[in-house]
């Protein structure tokens, strides 16, 4: 199914997110949409999929003009979008999520639904249990569920927005196999990404956006330096591994044990020094998120101590952790970190500690303007946070953190960010380290773990290694430990 986007314009206030974009995608093509954060990639795809409407321009499907005012309209025309964060309902079963959008009435024939779900899953070798709950799935499995749902609803054009963010290497291989299979059957795939290696390895053609405009289209063979130049208008040099000087031990985790309904993590021990960066590596669901949330006061341990400057915080409420200078930055920006519907200024009002009964609006607006400039956020004080790109939402989250901080806990701090933004984010985080803060962060990117960490903890199925020196650990060694190989020889537990 061919797709044409003709002279698409979309503004958000003063931001011209899509500026006269014209793009034609033939049937059976895996079309890469490449660009830096805030380039307009997601906006353009949301226009095509009906989540927002263009200010002007035209969409054509199979050569015919169409009007797409909602995602329901889009699916009727055969267009479905898989968002960076899957739009599902974790408290519900897989099969119930699969049924969302189905026009079969209030009481569908569930026997038929189960049969068609299993047949469609078998076609792509997806091993999903229809009776399991979505909150038990990994991000990769949730993507698989959404792909099956969209195909079942009749999608012939499939849009994927940063789909390799937060999934493991084997899951990425499976995803790429699925997309190639769909393209070979005549489906049109639009693959939105900032990751050059993914685009180069998968896409049959690439369109590059920069600051809302289409700056060029490229066909294989791709030259990485040329793509970078098109994305940023300049070359970008990735940061080299640099160790921050550390001070005395300030944060001690002693014999910590954490449990939830799925996993038990026993007897973790680590002393974190001032200014030190600790990377937490592992397959999704291996325990690193539970560990990090426990350090932030969002989960209670079943045993052990979390001591900051000798003060044991284990078992105390989140407020006590916050007051002690421990801050948690979640990966789910809009779901957990920011509040949709509120402006940037309103977020800074909530984040800053007020000293009187009344809000000093002028002071809040001045602070917001200053932080926008300092953190290079593409937005204004009156913009609502949901209008920002993912990269700018991440910059806003960091700008909202109080200063000084003792401990900064980060889930996937550069998830979905381009090369330039990643280097910039870490330059700001290292500033925090130089001010005495310690950082513990989760990342699925092994190069990021090795480049920015001083030491590393590897998690595998609830087991945790002793702290590893990042400077003497290779990608291969880290990959083997993440897969469970050699874990018994590097355990930090005392069972």
C-alpha positions as CSV (number, residue, x, y, z in Angstrom):
1,X,0.0,0.0,0.0
2,X,1.6,3.2,-1.1
3,X,1.6,6.4,1.0
4,X,2.1,10.0,-0.1
5,X,2.5,13.0,2.3
6,X,2.2,16.3,0.3
7,X,3.2,19.7,1.7
8,X,2.5,18.8,5.3
9,X,2.6,21.7,7.8
10,X,2.1,21.5,11.5
11,X,2.8,24.1,14.2
12,X,2.7,24.0,18.0
13,X,2.6,27.7,18.9
14,X,5.9,29.2,17.7
15,X,7.4,25.8,16.9
16,X,7.1,24.8,13.2
17,X,7.3,21.0,13.8
18,X,6.6,20.0,10.2
19,X,7.5,22.6,7.5
20,X,6.3,21.7,4.0
21,X,7.2,18.0,4.1
22,X,6.5,16.0,0.9
23,X,7.4,12.3,0.9
24,X,6.3,9.3,-1.2
25,X,6.6,5.7,0.1
26,X,6.0,2.8,-2.3
27,X,4.3,-0.4,-1.3
28,X,6.6,-3.1,0.2
29,X,9.2,-0.5,1.3
30,X,10.8,-0.3,4.7
31,X,11.1,3.5,4.8
32,X,13.5,5.0,7.4
33,X,12.5,8.3,9.0
34,X,15.8,9.6,10.5
35,X,16.5,12.8,12.5
36,X,17.6,14.3,15.7
37,X,15.3,14.7,18.7
38,X,12.8,17.4,17.9
39,X,13.3,17.1,14.1
40,X,9.6,16.5,13.6
41,X,9.6,12.7,13.0
42,X,7.0,11.7,15.5
43,X,4.8,14.7,14.6
44,X,4.8,13.7,11.0
45,X,3.9,10.1,11.9
46,X,1.1,11.2,14.2
47,X,-0.4,13.2,11.4
48,X,-0.4,10.2,9.2
49,X,-1.8,8.0,11.9
50,X,-4.6,10.4,12.9
51,X,-3.4,11.3,16.4
52,X,-3.0,14.9,15.4
53,X,-4.1,16.8,12.3
54,X,-1.9,18.8,10.0
55,X,-2.5,22.6,9.7
56,X,-2.3,22.1,5.9
57,X,-1.3,19.5,3.4
58,X,-2.6,16.2,2.0
59,X,-2.4,12.5,2.6
60,X,-2.9,10.0,-0.2
61,X,-3.2,6.2,0.1
62,X,-2.8,4.2,-3.1
63,X,-3.0,7.5,-5.0
64,X,-6.3,8.7,-3.5
65,X,-6.7,11.7,-1.1
66,X,-7.9,10.6,2.3
67,X,-9.0,12.5,5.4
68,X,-7.6,11.0,8.7
69,X,-9.0,12.7,11.7
70,X,-8.4,10.0,14.3
71,X,-6.5,6.7,14.8
72,X,-9.9,5.0,14.1
73,X,-10.0,6.7,10.7
74,X,-6.4,5.7,10.1
75,X,-7.0,2.0,10.8
76,X,-10.0,2.1,8.4
77,X,-7.5,3.2,5.7
78,X,-5.1,0.5,6.8
79,X,-2.7,2.7,8.7
80,X,-1.5,1.7,12.3
81,X,1.1,3.1,14.5
82,X,3.2,1.4,17.2
83,X,4.3,4.2,19.6
84,X,7.7,4.3,21.4
85,X,5.8,3.5,24.6
86,X,3.2,0.8,23.7
87,X,-0.4,2.1,24.2
88,X,-1.8,-0.8,26.2
89,X,-3.4,-1.5,29.5
90,X,-1.0,-3.4,31.9
91,X,-3.7,-4.5,34.4
92,X,-5.6,-6.3,31.6
93,X,-4.9,-9.6,30.0
94,X,-3.1,-9.9,26.7
95,X,-6.3,-11.1,24.9
96,X,-8.3,-8.2,26.2
97,X,-5.7,-5.7,25.0
98,X,-5.7,-7.6,21.6
99,X,-9.5,-6.8,21.4
100,X,-9.1,-3.0,21.8
101,X,-10.4,-1.3,18.7
102,X,-12.3,-4.4,17.5
103,X,-15.7,-3.6,15.9
104,X,-17.2,-7.0,16.9
105,X,-19.6,-5.6,19.5
106,X,-19.7,-5.9,23.3
107,X,-19.6,-9.7,23.3
108,X,-17.1,-11.0,20.7
109,X,-16.8,-14.7,20.0
110,X,-13.8,-15.2,22.3
111,X,-13.2,-18.8,21.0
112,X,-12.6,-17.3,17.6
113,X,-10.5,-14.5,19.0
114,X,-8.3,-16.9,20.8
115,X,-7.8,-19.0,17.7
116,X,-7.0,-16.0,15.5
117,X,-4.6,-14.6,18.1
118,X,-2.7,-17.9,18.2
119,X,-2.7,-18.3,14.4
120,X,-1.4,-14.8,13.9
121,X,1.3,-15.2,16.6
122,X,2.4,-18.5,15.1
123,X,2.8,-16.8,11.7
124,X,5.6,-14.6,13.2
125,X,6.8,-17.0,15.8
126,X,5.6,-14.8,18.7
127,X,5.2,-16.8,21.9
128,X,2.6,-14.8,23.8
129,X,0.1,-16.3,26.2
130,X,-3.3,-14.7,25.6
131,X,-4.3,-15.2,29.3
132,X,-1.2,-13.6,30.8
133,X,-1.3,-10.0,32.0
134,X,0.4,-7.2,30.1
135,X,2.3,-6.0,33.1
136,X,4.2,-9.4,33.1
137,X,5.5,-8.8,29.5
138,X,8.8,-7.2,28.5
139,X,8.8,-4.1,26.3
140,X,9.6,-6.4,23.3
141,X,6.7,-8.6,24.0
142,X,4.4,-5.6,24.4
143,X,5.5,-4.5,20.9
144,X,4.7,-7.9,19.6
145,X,1.2,-7.7,21.0
146,X,0.6,-4.3,19.5
147,X,1.9,-5.5,16.1
148,X,-0.5,-8.5,16.2
149,X,-3.4,-6.2,17.2
150,X,-2.8,-3.7,14.4
151,X,-2.5,-6.5,11.8
152,X,-5.7,-8.1,13.1
153,X,-7.5,-4.8,12.7
154,X,-6.4,-4.6,9.1
155,X,-3.2,-2.4,9.0
156,X,-1.3,-2.5,5.8
157,X,0.9,0.5,6.6
158,X,2.7,0.0,9.9
159,X,4.5,3.0,11.6
160,X,7.0,2.2,14.3
161,X,8.3,5.1,16.5
162,X,11.8,4.3,18.0
163,X,10.9,0.6,18.3
164,X,14.4,-0.6,19.3
165,X,14.5,1.7,22.4
166,X,14.4,-0.4,25.6
167,X,14.4,-3.9,24.0
168,X,17.2,-6.5,24.1
169,X,19.4,-7.5,21.2
170,X,17.6,-10.8,20.5
171,X,14.2,-9.0,20.6
172,X,15.6,-6.5,18.0
173,X,16.6,-9.4,15.8
174,X,13.1,-10.9,16.1
175,X,11.5,-7.4,15.4
176,X,13.6,-6.9,12.2
177,X,12.8,-10.4,11.0
178,X,9.1,-9.6,11.4
179,X,9.3,-6.3,9.6
180,X,11.2,-7.8,6.7
181,X,8.6,-10.5,6.4
182,X,5.7,-8.0,6.4
183,X,7.5,-5.9,3.7
184,X,8.0,-8.9,1.5
185,X,4.2,-9.5,1.7
186,X,3.6,-6.0,0.3
187,X,3.1,-4.0,3.6
188,X,4.6,-0.6,3.9
189,X,6.8,0.0,6.9
190,X,7.7,3.4,8.3
191,X,10.6,3.0,10.7
192,X,11.2,6.1,12.8
193,X,14.6,6.3,14.5
194,X,17.6,8.3,15.4
195,X,19.8,5.2,15.6
196,X,22.0,5.0,12.5
197,X,23.0,1.4,12.9
198,X,19.3,0.3,13.0
199,X,18.3,2.4,10.0
200,X,21.4,1.3,8.0
201,X,20.8,-2.4,8.8
202,X,17.0,-2.5,8.1
203,X,15.7,0.2,5.8
204,X,15.6,0.1,2.0
205,X,15.5,3.9,1.9
206,X,15.9,6.8,4.3
207,X,14.3,10.2,4.6
208,X,16.2,12.7,6.9
209,X,14.5,15.4,8.8
210,X,16.1,18.4,10.6
211,X,14.3,21.1,12.5
212,X,11.0,20.3,10.9
213,X,12.1,20.1,7.3
214,X,12.9,17.2,5.0
215,X,16.6,17.8,4.1
216,X,17.1,14.8,1.9
217,X,16.4,11.2,0.9
218,X,19.1,8.5,0.7
219,X,19.3,5.0,-0.7
220,X,21.8,2.2,0.1
221,X,24.7,1.9,0.4
222,X,24.6,4.3,3.3
223,X,27.6,6.4,4.5
224,X,27.3,7.0,8.2
225,X,29.1,10.3,8.2
226,X,26.8,11.7,5.5
227,X,23.7,10.7,7.5
228,X,25.1,12.4,10.6
229,X,25.9,15.6,8.6
230,X,22.3,15.6,7.2
231,X,20.8,15.0,10.7
232,X,22.7,17.7,12.6
233,X,24.2,19.9,9.9
234,X,27.6,19.0,11.3
235,X,29.7,16.1,12.4
236,X,29.2,14.7,15.9
237,X,32.0,13.0,18.0
238,X,30.8,10.6,20.7
239,X,32.2,11.1,24.1
240,X,35.1,9.0,25.3
241,X,35.0,7.2,28.6
242,X,35.9,9.5,31.4
243,X,36.1,8.8,35.1
244,X,35.0,11.4,37.6
245,X,37.1,11.8,40.7
246,X,35.3,10.4,43.7
247,X,35.3,11.3,47.3
248,X,34.6,9.3,50.5
249,X,31.9,6.7,50.7
250,X,28.5,8.4,51.2
251,X,25.9,5.9,50.2
252,X,26.0,2.3,51.5
253,X,23.7,-0.6,50.4
254,X,24.1,-3.4,52.9
255,X,22.6,-6.9,52.6
256,X,19.7,-5.5,50.7
257,X,16.9,-7.9,49.6
258,X,14.0,-6.9,47.4
259,X,11.0,-8.9,46.3
260,X,7.9,-8.4,44.1
261,X,5.4,-10.8,42.6
262,X,7.8,-11.9,39.9
263,X,11.3,-11.8,41.3
264,X,13.5,-12.0,44.4
265,X,16.8,-10.2,44.7
266,X,19.0,-11.2,47.7
267,X,21.8,-9.7,49.7
268,X,23.1,-6.8,47.5
269,X,26.1,-4.9,48.9
270,X,27.8,-1.9,47.4
271,X,29.4,1.3,48.8
272,X,28.9,4.3,46.4
273,X,31.3,7.2,46.6
274,X,30.6,10.9,46.1
275,X,30.7,11.7,42.5
276,X,30.7,8.1,41.3
277,X,28.6,6.7,38.5
278,X,27.3,3.2,38.8
279,X,25.8,1.5,35.8
280,X,23.1,-1.2,36.2
281,X,23.1,-3.6,33.3
282,X,20.9,-6.6,32.5
283,X,18.1,-7.9,30.4
284,X,14.8,-6.2,31.1
285,X,13.1,-7.8,34.0
286,X,16.3,-9.0,35.6
287,X,15.8,-7.0,38.8
288,X,17.7,-3.7,38.2
289,X,14.5,-1.6,38.1
290,X,13.3,-3.1,41.4
291,X,16.7,-2.4,42.9
292,X,16.8,1.2,41.7
293,X,13.2,1.9,42.8
294,X,14.0,0.6,46.2
295,X,17.0,2.9,46.5
296,X,14.6,5.8,45.6
297,X,12.0,4.8,48.3
298,X,9.4,3.7,45.8
299,X,9.6,0.1,46.9
300,X,10.3,-1.2,50.4
301,X,13.1,-3.8,50.9
302,X,12.4,-7.1,52.8
303,X,15.8,-6.8,54.5
304,X,19.0,-4.8,54.6
305,X,20.1,-1.2,55.0
306,X,20.1,1.8,52.6
307,X,22.4,4.3,54.5
308,X,23.1,7.9,53.3
309,X,25.7,9.6,55.4
310,X,25.1,7.0,58.1
311,X,21.3,7.5,58.2
312,X,19.4,4.3,57.4
313,X,16.5,5.0,55.1
314,X,15.3,1.5,54.5
315,X,11.6,1.1,55.2
316,X,11.0,4.8,55.4
317,X,8.4,6.5,53.1
318,X,9.4,8.1,49.8
319,X,9.2,11.6,51.3
320,X,12.2,10.7,53.6
321,X,14.3,9.7,50.6
322,X,13.3,12.9,48.8
323,X,14.2,15.1,51.8
324,X,17.6,13.3,52.1
325,X,18.5,14.5,48.6
326,X,17.7,11.3,46.7
327,X,15.9,11.9,43.4
328,X,14.4,9.3,41.0
329,X,14.0,10.0,37.2
330,X,11.8,7.4,35.6
331,X,11.9,6.2,32.0
332,X,8.2,6.7,31.5
333,X,8.4,10.5,31.1
334,X,4.7,11.4,30.8
335,X,3.4,8.5,32.8
336,X,5.5,9.0,35.9
337,X,7.9,11.9,35.5
338,X,5.7,14.8,34.1
339,X,2.1,15.8,34.2
340,X,0.3,16.0,30.9
341,X,-1.8,19.1,30.6
342,X,0.5,21.3,32.7
343,X,2.9,23.9,31.2
344,X,6.6,24.0,31.8
345,X,6.2,26.9,34.3
346,X,3.6,24.9,36.3
347,X,6.1,22.0,36.5
348,X,8.8,24.3,37.9
349,X,6.3,25.7,40.5
350,X,5.6,22.1,41.6
351,X,9.2,21.1,41.7
352,X,10.6,24.1,43.6
353,X,10.1,24.4,47.3
354,X,7.8,27.3,48.1
355,X,8.5,29.3,51.3
356,X,5.2,31.2,51.6
357,X,1.5,30.7,51.2
358,X,1.3,32.2,47.7
359,X,3.0,31.3,44.5
360,X,5.4,33.9,43.1
361,X,4.4,33.5,39.5
362,X,6.9,36.0,38.2
363,X,9.8,34.2,39.9
364,X,8.5,30.9,38.5
365,X,8.4,32.3,35.0
366,X,11.9,33.7,35.3
367,X,13.2,30.4,36.6
368,X,11.5,28.5,33.8
369,X,13.0,30.8,31.2
370,X,16.5,30.4,32.7
371,X,16.2,26.6,32.9
372,X,15.0,26.4,29.3
373,X,18.1,28.3,28.2
374,X,20.4,26.4,30.4
375,X,19.1,23.0,29.3
376,X,18.5,24.0,25.7
377,X,14.9,22.9,25.7
378,X,13.0,23.6,22.5
379,X,9.9,25.0,24.0
380,X,8.4,28.0,25.9
381,X,7.3,28.5,29.5
382,X,3.6,28.3,28.4
383,X,4.0,25.1,26.3
384,X,2.3,22.0,27.7
385,X,4.8,19.2,28.4
386,X,3.1,16.8,26.0
387,X,3.8,19.1,23.1
388,X,7.6,18.6,23.6
389,X,9.5,15.9,21.8
390,X,10.8,13.0,23.8
391,X,14.3,14.4,23.9
392,X,13.1,17.8,25.2
393,X,10.9,16.0,27.8
394,X,14.1,14.3,29.0
395,X,15.9,17.6,29.2
396,X,13.0,19.1,31.2
397,X,13.0,16.2,33.7
398,X,16.7,16.9,34.4
399,X,16.1,20.6,34.6
400,X,13.4,19.9,37.3
401,X,15.9,18.2,39.6
402,X,16.7,20.2,42.7
403,X,20.2,21.3,43.5
404,X,22.2,20.2,45.4
405,X,21.4,16.4,45.3
406,X,23.2,13.6,47.0
407,X,22.0,10.7,44.8
408,X,20.5,10.8,41.3
409,X,18.7,7.6,40.2
410,X,18.0,7.3,36.5
411,X,16.0,4.8,34.4
412,X,17.3,4.9,30.8
413,X,18.5,8.5,30.9
414,X,19.1,8.7,27.1
415,X,16.3,6.4,26.0
416,X,15.2,7.6,22.5
417,X,17.8,10.3,22.3
418,X,20.1,11.1,19.4
419,X,23.9,11.1,19.6
420,X,24.2,14.8,20.2
421,X,21.5,14.8,22.9
422,X,23.1,11.8,24.6
423,X,26.5,13.5,24.8
424,X,24.9,16.7,26.1
425,X,22.8,14.9,28.7
426,X,25.8,13.1,30.1
427,X,27.8,16.4,30.2
428,X,25.1,17.8,32.5
429,X,25.0,14.6,34.6
430,X,28.8,14.7,35.0
431,X,28.4,18.3,36.2
432,X,26.2,16.9,39.0
433,X,29.0,14.4,39.8
434,X,31.6,17.2,40.1
435,X,29.3,18.9,42.6
436,X,29.3,15.7,44.7
437,X,26.2,13.8,43.6
438,X,26.4,10.1,42.9
439,X,24.5,8.5,40.0
440,X,23.1,5.1,39.6
441,X,21.5,4.5,36.2
442,X,19.9,1.7,34.1
443,X,20.6,1.4,30.4
444,X,20.0,-1.2,27.7
445,X,22.9,0.3,25.7
446,X,26.1,-1.5,26.7
447,X,28.3,1.2,25.1
448,X,26.6,3.8,27.3
449,X,27.1,1.6,30.4
450,X,30.8,1.2,29.6
451,X,31.4,4.8,28.5
452,X,29.9,6.7,31.4
453,X,30.1,4.3,34.4
454,X,32.9,4.1,36.9
455,X,31.6,0.7,38.1
456,X,28.9,-1.7,36.9
457,X,26.5,-4.1,38.5
458,X,25.1,-6.8,36.2
459,X,21.7,-8.3,37.0
460,X,20.5,-11.7,35.7
461,X,17.3,-13.3,36.9
462,X,17.5,-11.7,40.3
463,X,21.2,-12.4,40.7
464,X,23.7,-9.6,40.9
465,X,27.5,-9.4,40.3
466,X,30.0,-7.8,42.5
467,X,30.8,-4.3,41.3
468,X,32.9,-4.4,38.1
469,X,35.5,-1.8,37.1
470,X,34.1,-0.3,33.8
471,X,37.6,0.6,32.5
472,X,38.7,-3.0,32.5
473,X,35.4,-4.6,31.3
474,X,34.7,-5.2,27.6
475,X,31.4,-5.3,25.7
476,X,31.8,-9.0,25.2
477,X,32.4,-9.7,28.9
478,X,29.4,-7.5,29.8
479,X,27.2,-9.3,27.2
480,X,28.1,-12.7,28.5
481,X,27.3,-11.7,32.1
482,X,23.9,-10.2,31.0
483,X,23.1,-13.6,29.4
484,X,24.0,-15.4,32.7
485,X,27.3,-16.8,31.6
486,X,29.9,-16.6,34.4
487,X,27.5,-15.1,36.9
488,X,28.3,-17.6,39.6
489,X,31.9,-16.6,39.6
490,X,31.1,-12.9,40.1
491,X,28.2,-12.9,42.5
492,X,28.0,-10.2,45.2
493,X,25.6,-12.2,47.4
494,X,26.6,-14.2,50.5
495,X,24.0,-17.0,50.3
